[in-house]
């Protein structure tokens, strides 16, 4: 009896821990976490924006999955299904409001993160690919916002999407085809809703998962960048990532949860009226705040500039800006050689000021969709 008992394999927490260690390399992961350090200097606070963006992305995934349980992606049922979520599903109104407010906060935090990385020159060698993947994730965040805006199938989202899908049509030769592909036809219909639903819940999440994984691997491999202004400062200290930095990061996550809960409870996201494709567009139709500056800029462009349609030229300028943002580490040669690049900073400040001014102008009374 005692011999049989001695031959019995051990059980309990230690066995589970050993089993996991042998199969996923637990010890190596623990060692990596214990060795990772974060530089401490006067700009360290900006490091928390990356973790905040990741947390808000996870909030979007979680709340999006809960909404998918009841949402129906058809022109005849989409609006009613959102109504049902808000009125009948327990805490459905709260989940939808968190998802909607979280989307806006997510885009805002990603924008702030990219702006801070730019001015701290954290894209210089060897972190060029980290910036490129981050810039692509920013554009994906905008794509999430644009594709998800139509899904409630309300009046505001319908006509804003009609205006938004008109923009690609301004590209010569391929523009009308791109617009038809987005819409699933010549106008915004139920086919557009189905396409945006597929883009929002399948295509963009798949691409975002790959890019986010690559971005996180690059951040772990290259570590946190130290700004040029403090790179040679011997007083720059180090902070252990686990648990010191991570615990501070989680405090920011708790603040984000509180902010989302407060916004959702005090300012619940409204649904509005159901879209009527045969009705005329109401006055003051505008896209989400992060697209306002582009639409306002298109309104100010003349009909023709040197024989080129103004809106076509505007779309090309936006495309060129997007290319410059992605390729910035390759274009800013001074930063790549560990030197300041004041001209790039001045250009960025000018563009940001112009974007803010255009956004404010678009919110003034009498401003609406571009011609």
Beta strands, then each sheet from edge to edge (+ up, - down):
strand 1: 37-40
strand 2: 237-240
strand 3: 304-305
strand 4: 308-309
sheet 1: 1+ 2-
sheet 2: 3+ 4-
end
